[in-house]
Amino acid sequence: MKALLSSKPVLWFLFLFNLVVAVAAPFVVDGSQGVMTAVGMGVVSLGAGLSLLKGRGQTQTHAQGQGQGQRQGQRA
């Protein structure tokens, strides 16, 4: 389950879907229930967005490390 939730397509879906619901909830549902729905969905969207950014940084770091390793191998 962890591998599924950390895949990029699932994270993008969670980010975008929950963001849309968070924006629309106060207009669709009245009162405090709409506000709490917006807050809950916003938190999930924020978490997915942060995971996307975190994964992006790791991918760039990993790619840079591989490039440096290849350059060092060529020098030897």
ABEGO torsion letter per residue (X at the ends): XAAAAABAAAAAAAAAAAAAAAAAAAAABBEAAAAAAAAAAAAAAAAAAAAAAAAAAAAAAAAAAAAAAAAAAAAX
